[in-house]
């Protein structure tokens, strides 16, 4: 959909399908920054930038339709409708705020030293969003490793240890957290 370093010509809206926003280092290691689903927008942080180059690569994960909206649309469309412009800008700012929190959460994962702490933070964040001890992971193991910036093998090994210690049950993308108190201290806190 977009390659890091290419010129950005407008914000994207996912009309159908899904995509991953990723960064790769010079060694080819990929880190997943965000999941993008139907109705999500991307590129809004670059809309008024003096150097609008895509900072990350956006790859479709299945058949996807995208609508790109150029900057001129935001400036010239509805010039006599201040209420419309206010609503559009308010929605963009709300989306930017949510994405700032998402990126701060991502930094939180990356600053944790141990594999176990990273897994605990990841699981706690999903637990808080889904409000259930049985959670559905948004990522497969490979993607989860890329989100946490760890090796897939080490991640699988540590998930097995957590299962063996009775802290979680895991089957595919379904995880039952058996002892939330043991893991929630590592979760991302917005305060």
C-alpha positions as CSV (number, residue, x, y, z in Angstrom):
1,X,0.0,0.0,0.0
2,X,2.9,2.4,0.9
3,X,6.6,2.0,1.3
4,X,8.7,3.7,4.0
5,X,10.4,6.7,2.4
6,X,8.0,7.2,-0.5
7,X,6.1,10.5,-0.9
8,X,2.8,10.6,0.9
9,X,0.1,12.1,-1.3
10,X,-2.9,11.9,1.1
11,X,-4.3,10.1,4.0
12,X,-5.6,6.6,3.5
13,X,-8.8,5.0,4.6
14,X,-9.3,1.3,4.6
15,X,-12.6,0.6,2.9
16,X,-12.3,-3.2,2.9
17,X,-9.7,-5.6,4.2
18,X,-6.8,-5.1,6.7
19,X,-3.1,-4.1,6.7
20,X,-0.1,-3.9,9.0
21,X,1.9,-0.8,9.6
22,X,5.5,-2.0,9.9
23,X,9.1,-0.8,10.2
24,X,12.1,-2.8,9.2
25,X,15.7,-2.3,10.3
26,X,18.8,-2.7,8.1
27,X,19.0,-6.3,9.1
28,X,15.6,-7.0,7.7
29,X,13.9,-7.5,11.1
30,X,10.3,-6.3,11.0
31,X,8.4,-4.7,13.9
32,X,4.6,-4.4,13.7
33,X,3.6,-0.9,14.8
34,X,-0.1,-1.2,14.3
35,X,-2.9,-3.3,12.8
36,X,-5.2,-1.4,10.4
37,X,-8.7,-2.7,9.9
38,X,-11.8,-1.6,7.8
39,X,-12.6,2.1,8.4
40,X,-9.2,2.9,10.0
41,X,-7.2,5.8,8.6
42,X,-3.5,6.2,8.2
43,X,-1.1,9.0,7.3
44,X,-3.0,11.8,9.1
45,X,0.1,12.7,11.1
46,X,1.8,13.6,7.8
47,X,-1.1,15.6,6.4
48,X,0.4,19.0,7.2
49,X,4.0,17.9,7.4
50,X,6.7,19.8,5.5
51,X,8.4,16.5,4.5
52,X,5.5,14.1,3.9
53,X,7.3,10.8,3.4
54,X,5.8,7.6,4.7
55,X,7.7,6.8,7.9
56,X,6.7,3.1,7.8
57,X,5.6,0.5,5.3
58,X,1.9,-0.4,5.1
59,X,1.2,-3.9,3.8
60,X,-2.2,-5.5,3.1
61,X,-2.8,-8.7,5.0
62,X,-5.6,-9.7,2.6
63,X,-7.5,-8.3,-0.3
64,X,-7.9,-4.6,0.6
65,X,-9.5,-1.5,-0.9
66,X,-8.0,1.9,0.0
67,X,-9.2,5.4,-0.6
68,X,-6.6,8.1,-0.5
69,X,-7.7,11.7,0.3
70,X,-5.2,14.4,-0.7
71,X,-4.4,17.4,1.5
72,X,-6.2,19.8,-0.9
73,X,-9.5,18.0,-0.1
74,X,-9.2,19.1,3.5
75,X,-8.3,22.7,2.7
76,X,-10.6,23.4,-0.3
77,X,-13.6,21.2,0.4
78,X,-16.6,22.7,2.2
79,X,-15.0,26.2,2.5
80,X,-18.3,27.7,3.7
81,X,-19.1,25.0,6.1
82,X,-17.2,25.8,9.3
83,X,-19.1,23.2,11.3
84,X,-18.1,20.5,8.8
85,X,-14.5,21.5,8.9
86,X,-14.5,21.6,12.7
87,X,-16.0,18.1,12.8
88,X,-13.4,16.7,10.3
89,X,-10.5,18.3,12.2
90,X,-11.9,17.1,15.5
91,X,-12.1,13.6,14.2
92,X,-8.5,13.8,12.9
93,X,-7.2,15.1,16.2
94,X,-9.1,12.3,18.1
95,X,-7.5,9.7,15.8
96,X,-4.1,11.3,16.2
97,X,-4.5,11.2,20.0
98,X,-5.4,7.5,19.9
99,X,-2.4,6.7,17.7
100,X,-0.1,8.6,20.0
101,X,-1.3,6.4,22.9
102,X,-0.8,3.3,20.7
103,X,2.8,4.4,19.9
104,X,3.5,5.1,23.6
105,X,2.2,1.6,24.4
106,X,4.6,0.2,21.7
107,X,7.5,2.1,23.3
108,X,6.4,0.6,26.6
109,X,6.8,-2.9,25.2
110,X,10.2,-2.1,23.7
111,X,11.6,-0.7,26.9
112,X,10.8,-3.7,29.0
113,X,13.9,-5.8,29.4
114,X,12.7,-9.4,29.8
115,X,10.6,-11.5,27.5
116,X,8.2,-12.4,30.3
117,X,7.6,-8.8,31.1
118,X,6.9,-8.0,27.4
119,X,4.4,-10.8,27.2
120,X,2.7,-9.8,30.5
121,X,2.4,-6.2,29.2
122,X,1.0,-7.4,25.9
123,X,-1.6,-9.7,27.5
124,X,-2.6,-7.2,30.2
125,X,-3.3,-4.5,27.5
126,X,-5.5,-6.9,25.6
127,X,-7.2,-8.0,28.8
128,X,-8.0,-4.4,29.7
129,X,-9.6,-3.9,26.2
130,X,-11.5,-7.1,26.1
131,X,-12.6,-7.2,29.8
132,X,-12.3,-10.9,30.0
133,X,-9.8,-13.4,31.4
134,X,-10.2,-15.4,28.1
135,X,-8.9,-13.1,25.4
136,X,-8.5,-13.3,21.6
137,X,-5.0,-12.3,20.5
138,X,-5.1,-9.9,17.5
139,X,-1.8,-11.5,16.2
140,X,-0.5,-14.9,15.3
141,X,2.8,-16.0,17.0
142,X,5.0,-14.5,14.3
143,X,3.2,-11.2,14.4
144,X,3.2,-11.2,18.2
145,X,7.0,-11.7,18.1
146,X,7.2,-8.7,15.7
147,X,5.0,-6.5,17.9
148,X,7.2,-7.3,20.9
149,X,10.5,-7.2,18.9
150,X,11.5,-10.7,20.1
151,X,12.3,-14.0,18.3
152,X,9.4,-16.2,17.5
153,X,11.2,-19.3,19.0
154,X,11.9,-17.5,22.3
155,X,8.4,-16.2,22.4
156,X,6.9,-19.7,21.9
157,X,9.2,-21.1,24.5
158,X,8.2,-18.5,27.1
159,X,4.5,-18.9,26.4
160,X,5.0,-22.6,27.0
161,X,6.7,-21.9,30.4
162,X,3.8,-19.6,31.4
163,X,1.4,-22.4,30.5
164,X,3.4,-24.9,32.5
165,X,3.6,-22.6,35.5
166,X,-0.2,-22.3,35.4
167,X,-0.4,-18.6,34.6
168,X,-2.1,-19.0,31.3
169,X,-3.8,-21.5,29.0
170,X,-3.2,-21.0,25.3
171,X,-4.7,-22.6,22.2
172,X,-4.0,-20.8,18.9
173,X,-5.0,-17.2,19.4
174,X,-7.1,-17.8,22.5
175,X,-5.5,-17.2,25.9
176,X,-7.0,-17.7,29.3
177,X,-5.2,-15.7,31.9
178,X,-5.4,-17.7,35.2
179,X,-3.7,-15.2,37.4
180,X,-4.2,-11.6,36.3
181,X,-2.6,-10.2,39.4
182,X,0.7,-11.9,38.6
183,X,0.9,-10.2,35.2
184,X,-1.0,-6.9,35.3
185,X,1.8,-4.8,37.0
186,X,3.6,-4.8,33.6
187,X,0.7,-3.4,31.6
188,X,0.8,-0.1,29.9
189,X,-0.6,2.7,32.1
190,X,-1.9,5.9,30.5
191,X,-1.4,8.0,33.7
